[in-house]
Amino acid sequence: MRIAMIGTGYVGLVSGTCFSEFGVDVVCVDKDVSKIERLKKGEIPIFEPGLDALVASNVKAGRLSFSTDLASAVKGADAVFIAVGTPSRRGDGHADLSYVYAAAEEIAHALDNYTVVVTKSTVPVGTGREVEAIIRKIRPDVDVVSNPEFLREGSAINDFMRPDRVVIGTDSERAREVMRQLYRVLYLIEKPIVFTNRETSELIKYAGNAFLAMKITFINEIADLCEAVGADVHDVARGIGLDGRIGRKFLHPGPGYGGSCFPKDTLALVRTARDHDSPMRLIETTVEVNDTRKKALAGRVADAVGGDLAGKRVAVLGLTFKPNTDDMRDSPSLDLIPALIEAGASVHAFDPEGTAEAKRLLPGGVIYAEDAYDTMDGADVLVIVTEWNAFRALDLARVKSLMAAPTIVDLRNIYEPRDMIEKGFAYTCVGRPVPEAPHLRAVPKAVEGAG
């Protein structure tokens, strides 16, 4: 089989590469000439573990190629995937579908026979119908299918090759057969393939991400309550997560969700629901609570240093919204660091993969370190924002020796409070009780007759 993947962003590049690994001939298309030239040279424009090797092996095998010529790429293709960006529009939260519709029109003019056009981009309910209308004005012999992606940054290849499920939305049996052939490898390993109508498929994607965002926000609010009453959020999460109806995943407290999916997808779902007079109060509140949480992060850091950040040196570990990616979109660091600077702090930051993007998005004045320890020399407080593995096993004796004051704000709970206190740190975490420092504990009175 032969497909064209329109768009070589995160979804398009990963999906196209993985389809080629399934044995499909894939042409990935993008209007960005420099990006295509880089890909042809073997340079991967995003960081995703294992993607560079997979691209190289399939290019060498002749199954994967890159082009700026959409017309030649789609001619004779069994399926054409639209995987362009759908960012949130400023002001109203709607998904910007201009790139999707422009791609649909260009595809329509280039098709020369029956083809399945697949929306891989995350799009609101009804988008497939609009895409179909655009294309069928020019090329009637086309079926438009919804096939949302469920890729987690940092583990996207495994998510594509061994997914929890594949969702395909179409009422056309001819289109279903094309999609069955494309995903034949997953049938053989008995992965669930869910066929439904197009509107249901489009809604599944948004509903899934909104539920996970709500679950993260729920455990963050439970963490705040734990801090107020002296409970341990990790034990609470484990206690409820062992209930099979709830499950353990996405019950990890932290600074709030970010990334390319949850923020824009929750906003888009809220807007779609309002437009259809069916408001989703839970998701509206989730969005509000998460935004408020990220804006309050600098206050946590200020509290750790006595309330005033003016003149303080702050070491920040982690800039991306999660580990194993270079994605900075809606990362908590984008709220935290500007607030720290506005409060008068100097910020020294390090991220294993996100520095280049951070320099583009963060205000001037941030000093970017060469490694984790380079941030700490003379720091008044160390803030852990992203749970990269490299930060989980820091040499704490070295950390303490470098810092002006051994104060740590751990927004990801990657260390144990008791261990940190015993090692002499003033330690703050999320939703967990921190024991009193040994030197502050009351000395027990001698028992009469002891000794």
Backbone hydrogen bonds, N-H to C=O, Kabsch-Sander energy under -0.5 kcal/mol:
donor,donor_aa,acceptor,acceptor_aa,energy
3,I,25,D,-2.8
4,A,79,A,-1.8
5,M,27,V,-2.8
6,I,4,A,-0.6
6,I,81,F,-3.2
7,G,5,M,-0.8
7,G,29,V,-3.3
9,G,83,A,-0.5
12,G,83,A,-0.5
13,L,9,G,-2.7
14,V,10,Y,-1.9
15,S,11,V,-2.6
16,G,12,G,-2.5
17,T,13,L,-2.1
18,C,14,V,-2.4
19,F,15,S,-2.5
20,S,16,G,-1.9
21,E,17,T,-1.6
22,F,18,C,-1.2
23,G,20,S,-1.4
24,V,19,F,-1.9
25,D,1,M,-2.7
26,V,24,V,-0.6
26,V,63,R,-3.4
27,V,3,I,-1.7
28,C,26,V,-0.5
28,C,65,S,-2.8
29,V,5,M,-3.2
29,V,27,V,-0.5
30,D,67,S,-1.7
33,V,31,K,-1.1
36,I,32,D,-2.1
37,E,33,V,-2.5
38,R,34,S,-2.1
39,L,35,K,-2.4
40,K,36,I,-2.4
41,K,37,E,-1.2
42,G,39,L,-1.4
43,E,38,R,-2.9
44,I,42,G,-0.5
48,E,46,I,-0.7
51,L,48,E,-2.3
54,L,50,G,-1.7
55,V,51,L,-2.7
56,A,52,D,-2.3
57,S,53,A,-2.3
58,N,54,L,-1.8
59,V,55,V,-2.5
60,K,56,A,-2.2
61,A,57,S,-1.5
62,G,59,V,-1.1
63,R,58,N,-1.9
64,L,58,N,-1.2
65,S,26,V,-1.9
67,S,28,C,-2.4
70,L,68,T,-1.1
73,A,69,D,-1.5
74,V,70,L,-2.1
75,K,71,A,-1.1
77,A,74,V,-2.0
78,D,2,R,-2.8
79,A,2,R,-1.1
80,V,116,V,-2.5
81,F,4,A,-3.1
82,I,118,V,-3.4
83,A,6,I,-2.9
83,A,81,F,-0.7
89,R,94,H,-3.7
93,G,89,R,-1.5
96,D,87,P,-3.4
97,L,95,A,-0.9
101,Y,97,L,-2.6
102,A,98,S,-2.2
103,A,99,Y,-2.2
104,A,100,V,-2.3
105,E,101,Y,-2.1
106,E,102,A,-2.1
107,I,103,A,-2.6
108,A,104,A,-2.3
109,H,105,E,-1.7
110,A,106,E,-1.0
110,A,107,I,-0.7
111,L,107,I,-1.6
115,T,141,D,-0.9
116,V,78,D,-1.7
117,V,115,T,-0.6
117,V,143,D,-2.9
118,V,80,V,-3.1
118,V,116,V,-0.5
119,T,145,V,-2.8
120,K,82,I,-2.3
120,K,118,V,-0.9
121,S,82,I,-2.0
123,V,121,S,-0.7
127,T,124,P,-2.0
130,E,126,G,-1.6
131,V,127,T,-2.8
132,E,128,G,-2.5
133,A,129,R,-2.0
134,I,130,E,-2.2
135,I,131,V,-2.4
136,R,132,E,-2.8
137,K,133,A,-1.0
138,I,135,I,-1.4
139,R,135,I,-3.7
142,V,140,P,-2.3
143,D,115,T,-1.6
145,V,117,V,-2.8
145,V,143,D,-0.5
146,S,169,G,-2.2
147,N,119,T,-2.1
147,N,145,V,-0.5
149,E,120,K,-0.7
153,E,151,L,-0.5
155,S,152,R,-2.2
159,D,155,S,-1.9
160,F,156,A,-2.1
161,M,157,I,-2.7
162,R,158,N,-2.8
166,V,192,P,-2.1
168,I,194,V,-3.0
169,G,146,S,-3.3
170,T,168,I,-0.6
170,T,196,T,-2.4
173,E,171,D,-0.6
176,R,172,S,-2.2
177,E,173,E,-2.0
178,V,174,R,-1.5
179,M,175,A,-2.3
180,R,176,R,-2.6
181,Q,177,E,-1.9
182,L,178,V,-2.0
183,Y,179,M,-2.1
184,R,181,Q,-1.2
186,L,183,Y,-1.0
187,Y,183,Y,-1.5
188,L,184,R,-2.0
189,I,185,V,-1.0
190,E,187,Y,-1.6
191,K,186,L,-2.6
194,V,166,V,-3.6
194,V,192,P,-0.5
195,F,193,I,-0.7
196,T,168,I,-2.4
201,S,197,N,-2.1
202,E,198,R,-2.3
203,L,199,E,-2.0
204,I,200,T,-2.2
205,K,201,S,-1.3
206,Y,202,E,-1.1
207,A,203,L,-3.0
208,G,204,I,-2.6
209,N,205,K,-2.1
210,A,206,Y,-2.6
211,F,207,A,-2.2
212,L,208,G,-2.0
213,A,209,N,-2.4
214,M,210,A,-2.2
215,K,211,F,-2.1
216,I,212,L,-2.3
217,T,213,A,-2.2
218,F,214,M,-2.4
219,I,215,K,-2.1
220,N,216,I,-1.8
221,E,217,T,-2.0
222,I,218,F,-2.3
223,A,219,I,-2.1
224,D,220,N,-1.7
225,L,221,E,-1.9
226,C,222,I,-2.6
227,E,223,A,-2.1
228,A,224,D,-1.4
229,V,225,L,-2.0
230,G,226,C,-2.0
231,A,226,C,-1.3
233,V,231,A,-0.6
233,V,431,G,-3.2
236,V,232,D,-2.0
237,A,233,V,-3.0
238,R,234,H,-2.2
239,G,235,D,-2.7
240,I,236,V,-2.4
241,G,237,A,-2.5
242,L,238,R,-1.6
243,D,240,I,-1.3
244,G,242,L,-0.7
246,I,243,D,-2.2
247,G,243,D,-2.6
251,L,248,R,-0.9
259,G,329,R,-2.9
265,D,261,C,-3.1
266,T,262,F,-2.3
267,L,263,P,-1.6
268,A,264,K,-2.4
269,L,265,D,-2.2
270,V,266,T,-2.3
271,R,267,L,-2.3
272,T,268,A,-2.6
273,A,269,L,-2.7
274,R,270,V,-2.2
275,D,271,R,-2.6
276,H,272,T,-1.2
277,D,274,R,-2.0
278,S,273,A,-3.2
281,R,279,P,-0.8
284,E,280,M,-2.3
285,T,281,R,-2.4
286,T,282,L,-2.0
287,V,283,I,-2.4
288,E,284,E,-1.9
289,V,285,T,-3.1
290,N,286,T,-2.4
291,D,287,V,-2.2
292,T,288,E,-2.3
293,R,289,V,-2.3
294,K,290,N,-2.0
295,K,291,D,-1.8
296,A,292,T,-1.1
296,A,293,R,-0.7
297,L,294,K,-1.0
299,G,296,A,-0.6
300,R,296,A,-1.1
300,R,297,L,-0.6
301,V,297,L,-1.6
302,A,298,A,-2.6
303,D,299,G,-2.4
304,A,300,R,-1.5
305,V,301,V,-0.9
305,V,302,A,-1.0
306,G,303,D,-1.3
307,G,302,A,-3.5
311,G,344,G,-2.2
312,K,309,L,-2.4
314,V,312,K,-0.6
314,V,346,S,-3.3
315,A,313,R,-0.5
315,A,381,V,-2.8
316,V,314,V,-0.5
316,V,348,H,-2.8
317,L,315,A,-0.5
317,L,383,V,-2.9
318,G,316,V,-0.6
318,G,350,F,-3.1
321,F,327,D,-1.8
326,D,47,F,-0.5
331,S,328,M,-2.2
334,L,331,S,-1.8
335,D,332,P,-1.3
336,L,332,P,-2.5
337,I,333,S,-2.2
339,A,335,D,-1.2
340,L,336,L,-2.2
341,I,337,I,-2.4
342,E,338,P,-2.5
343,A,339,A,-1.6
344,G,341,I,-1.7
345,A,340,L,-2.4
346,S,312,K,-2.7
348,H,314,V,-2.6
349,A,367,I,-2.7
350,F,316,V,-2.1
355,T,351,D,-0.5
358,A,354,G,-2.5
359,K,355,T,-2.4
360,R,356,A,-0.8
361,L,357,E,-1.4
362,L,358,A,-3.2
366,V,363,P,-1.0
367,I,347,V,-2.7
368,Y,366,V,-0.6
369,A,349,A,-3.3
369,A,367,I,-0.6
375,T,371,D,-0.6
375,T,372,A,-1.2
376,M,373,Y,-1.3
377,D,373,Y,-0.6
378,G,402,L,-2.8
379,A,376,M,-2.7
380,D,313,R,-2.5
381,V,313,R,-1.3
382,L,407,T,-2.6
383,V,315,A,-3.4
384,I,409,V,-2.5
385,V,317,L,-2.8
385,V,383,V,-0.7
386,T,317,L,-1.5
388,W,386,T,-1.5
391,F,388,W,-1.8
392,R,389,N,-1.6
394,L,391,F,-0.7
396,L,394,L,-1.3
399,V,395,D,-2.5
400,K,396,L,-2.5
401,S,397,A,-1.9
402,L,398,R,-1.8
403,M,399,V,-1.8
404,A,379,A,-1.6
405,A,379,A,-1.6
407,T,405,A,-2.4
408,I,426,A,-2.7
409,V,382,L,-3.2
410,D,408,I,-0.6
410,D,428,T,-3.4
411,L,384,I,-1.7
411,L,409,V,-0.9
413,N,410,D,-0.7
420,M,416,E,-2.2
421,I,417,P,-2.4
422,E,418,R,-2.5
423,K,419,D,-1.4
424,G,421,I,-1.7
425,F,420,M,-2.4
426,A,406,P,-2.9
427,Y,425,F,-0.8
428,T,408,I,-2.6
431,G,429,C,-0.6
440,L,437,A,-2.1
441,R,437,A,-0.7
441,R,438,P,-1.0
450,A,447,V,-2.5
